[in-house]
Amino acid sequence: MALVEVAVSEGIATVTLNRPDAMNALSKALRAELADVMKRMDEDDAVRVVILTGAGERAFTAGLDLKELGSDATAMGDATGTTPLANPVKAIEQCRKPVIGAINGVAITGGFEVALACDVLIASENARFADTHARVGIMPGWGLSQKLSRLIGINRAKELSLSGNFLDARTAEAWGLVNRVVPAGELLESARRLAADMATIDPGFSAAYKKLIDDGFATNFGAALALETERSASANSAVTPDEVARRREAVQARGRQQ
């Protein structure tokens, strides 16, 4: 049985963490396999959008496999990103295709970090999020301490990280952590509908736009505006009036259908 299952249809890859009996806990083997799968999805021209989810109903992923961490002295370094080849969060972040996280259950600590690596989060009503790094006594190494405050505000981030308390799906939506919450039975279909929309965008343009957003988000506002000016001047100078007219008609036709 594969630890990470992959199904590709109509340009959409559904990547499923597949340790349901262990709440999809991130063992060394699963982390390495997920990192490898995400790199393959990035390189596969047949894939335009990735949906990342967990098997079963209880967990997206419960985070690092604590049993393994307690028995394997090598697991800690691997789990904190010092082994880049097995870093699933970095592999998700570096994927040039849009990655939609379909959060079907709990996303805890390292699992929370995997969720935050996705570009869009759609949560089941059963989803819950928790950062238990402080309770376990392990510092985050995949970006949670910096990403969370930028997404929901520093005070809310401190509340979660310094308490270890769970955040329910509806509150996560209200705080801007997830894009939307849907009934559990509609989660994957909702993710697929959005993925199908994203899959109609030119792959090269989608990758360039995603990179512009990410690169700008990683710097200050003034530098981000300058970056947009620089890249738009370069990219837009190559667009012809005929291309604009043709695409305008397609956009208008799509708008009339929605």
C-alpha positions in Angstrom: 0.0 0.0 0.0 1.4 3.4 -1.0 1.9 5.9 1.7 0.9 8.6 -0.7 -1.7 7.8 -3.4 -1.9 9.8 -6.6 -4.8 9.9 -9.1 -4.6 12.2 -12.2 -7.7 13.1 -14.3 -8.2 16.0 -16.7 -5.1 17.8 -15.5 -6.0 17.5 -11.8 -3.8 15.4 -9.5 -5.4 14.3 -6.3 -2.6 13.4 -3.8 -3.8 11.5 -0.7 -1.8 11.0 2.5 -2.6 7.3 3.1 -2.0 6.2 6.7 -5.6 6.5 8.0 -5.0 4.0 10.8 -2.3 6.4 12.2 -4.3 9.5 11.4 -2.0 10.1 8.4 0.9 10.8 10.8 4.0 12.1 9.0 6.5 9.2 9.4 10.0 9.6 7.8 8.9 7.3 5.0 5.7 9.3 4.3 7.5 12.6 4.4 10.0 11.4 1.9 7.3 9.9 -0.4 5.2 13.1 -0.2 8.2 15.3 -1.1 9.0 13.0 -4.0 5.4 13.0 -5.2 5.1 16.8 -5.1 8.3 17.1 -7.1 6.9 14.7 -9.7 3.7 16.6 -9.9 5.7 19.8 -10.5 7.5 18.2 -13.4 4.5 16.4 -14.9 3.2 18.5 -17.8 -0.1 16.5 -17.7 -0.8 18.0 -14.2 -2.0 21.6 -14.0 -3.4 21.7 -10.5 -2.8 19.5 -7.4 -5.4 18.7 -4.6 -3.8 17.5 -1.4 -5.9 15.6 1.2 -5.8 12.9 3.7 -7.3 9.4 3.7 -10.2 8.6 6.1 -12.5 10.9 7.9 -10.5 11.8 11.1 -7.4 13.5 9.9 -5.7 15.5 7.1 -2.6 14.7 9.0 -2.0 14.5 12.8 1.6 15.8 12.2 4.9 14.2 12.9 4.9 10.6 14.0 5.7 11.1 17.7 6.2 7.4 18.3 8.9 7.4 15.6 10.4 10.6 17.0 10.6 8.9 20.4 12.5 5.9 19.1 14.6 7.1 16.1 17.4 9.6 16.9 17.7 10.5 13.2 14.0 11.5 12.8 14.3 14.9 14.5 16.8 16.4 12.0 14.8 15.0 9.1 11.6 16.5 10.6 12.9 20.0 10.9 13.9 20.5 7.3 17.7 19.9 7.6 17.3 17.1 5.1 15.9 19.0 2.1 15.3 16.0 -0.1 12.7 14.7 2.4 11.1 18.1 3.2 7.5 17.8 2.1 6.6 21.4 3.0 9.4 22.8 0.8 8.3 20.5 -2.1 4.7 21.7 -1.8 5.9 25.4 -1.7 8.1 24.9 -4.7 5.5 23.2 -6.8 4.7 25.7 -9.7 1.2 24.4 -10.0 -1.6 25.6 -7.7 -2.0 23.3 -4.7 -5.4 23.1 -3.1 -5.4 21.7 0.4 -8.7 19.8 1.0 -8.6 19.6 4.8 -10.8 16.6 5.7 -10.0 16.4 9.5 -7.5 17.5 12.0 -4.3 19.2 10.8 -2.0 19.2 13.8 1.5 20.8 14.3 3.5 19.4 11.4 0.2 18.6 9.6 -0.7 22.3 10.2 2.5 23.2 8.5 1.7 21.0 5.5 -1.7 22.7 5.2 -0.1 26.1 5.3 2.2 25.2 2.4 -0.8 24.9 0.1 -2.0 27.9 -2.0 -5.7 27.5 -1.1 -7.4 25.8 1.8 -10.9 24.3 1.6 -12.0 22.8 4.9 -14.5 20.2 5.8 -16.8 21.1 8.6 -14.9 18.4 10.5 -11.5 20.1 10.1 -9.7 21.4 13.1 -6.2 23.0 13.4 -3.7 23.0 16.2 -0.1 24.0 16.9 1.2 21.8 19.7 4.9 22.5 19.1 5.2 24.2 22.5 3.4 21.3 24.3 5.7 18.7 22.7 8.8 20.9 23.3 9.8 21.1 19.6 10.4 24.3 17.7 8.7 24.5 14.2 11.0 24.1 11.3 8.7 24.3 8.3 7.6 27.9 8.6 4.6 27.8 10.9 6.0 30.4 13.4 6.2 33.0 10.6 3.4 32.1 8.2 0.6 31.8 10.8 1.0 35.4 12.1 1.1 36.8 8.6 -2.2 34.9 7.8 -4.3 35.5 10.9 -2.5 38.3 12.8 0.2 38.0 15.4 -2.1 38.0 18.5 -4.2 35.2 17.2 -1.1 33.2 16.1 0.3 33.6 19.6 -3.0 32.4 21.1 -2.9 29.2 19.1 0.8 28.5 19.4 1.2 29.3 23.1 -1.9 27.4 24.1 -1.9 24.4 21.8 -5.7 24.7 21.6 -7.7 23.6 18.6 -9.2 26.0 16.1 -12.5 24.8 14.6 -13.2 25.1 10.9 -15.8 27.9 11.1 -13.5 30.0 13.3 -10.6 29.3 10.9 -12.8 30.6 8.1 -13.7 33.7 10.1 -10.0 34.4 10.8 -9.0 34.1 7.2 -7.0 30.9 7.6 -9.2 28.8 5.2 -10.9 30.0 2.0 -14.2 28.3 2.8 -15.9 25.5 4.8 -18.1 22.9 3.2 -20.0 19.8 4.3 -17.7 16.8 4.7 -19.4 14.9 1.8 -18.8 17.8 -0.5 -15.1 18.5 0.2 -13.4 16.8 -2.7 -16.1 17.8 -5.2 -15.7 21.5 -4.1 -11.9 21.2 -4.4 -12.3 19.6 -7.9 -14.6 22.4 -9.1 -12.0 25.0 -8.1 -9.2 22.9 -9.5 -11.0 22.6 -12.8 -11.3 26.4 -13.0 -7.6 26.8 -12.3 -6.7 24.1 -14.8 -8.1 26.3 -17.7 -5.4 29.0 -17.1 -2.3 28.8 -19.3 0.2 26.7 -17.1 3.2 29.0 -17.8 1.2 32.1 -16.9 -0.3 30.4 -13.8 3.2 29.5 -12.6 4.5 33.0 -13.2 1.6 34.7 -11.4 1.8 32.3 -8.5 5.5 33.0 -8.1 4.9 36.8 -8.3 2.4 36.6 -5.5 4.6 34.4 -3.3 7.8 36.4 -4.0 6.0 39.6 -3.1 4.4 38.2 0.0 7.9 37.2 1.2 9.1 40.9 1.2 7.8 44.3 2.3 5.0 46.1 0.5 7.1 48.6 -1.3 9.5 46.0 -2.6 6.6 43.9 -3.7 5.1 46.7 -5.7 8.4 47.3 -7.4 8.7 43.6 -8.1 5.3 43.6 -9.8 6.2 46.6 -11.9 9.4 44.9 -13.0 7.8 41.6 -13.9 4.6 43.0 -15.5 6.6 45.4 -17.7 8.6 42.4 -19.0 5.7 40.0 -19.4 3.1 42.4 -20.8 5.4 43.9 -23.5 5.2 40.5 -25.2 1.4 40.5 -25.4 -0.1 41.5 -28.7 -3.4 43.4 -29.2 -4.8 40.4 -31.1 -4.1 38.1 -28.1 -5.8 40.6 -25.7 -8.9 40.8 -28.0 -9.2 37.0 -28.3 -8.8 36.4 -24.5 -11.2 39.3 -23.8 -13.9 37.5 -25.8 -13.2 34.2 -23.9 -13.4 36.0 -20.5 -16.7 37.7 -21.4 -18.2 34.3 -22.6 -17.2 32.6 -19.4 -18.6 35.5 -17.3 -22.0 35.1 -19.0 -22.0 31.4 -18.1 -21.4 32.0 -14.4 
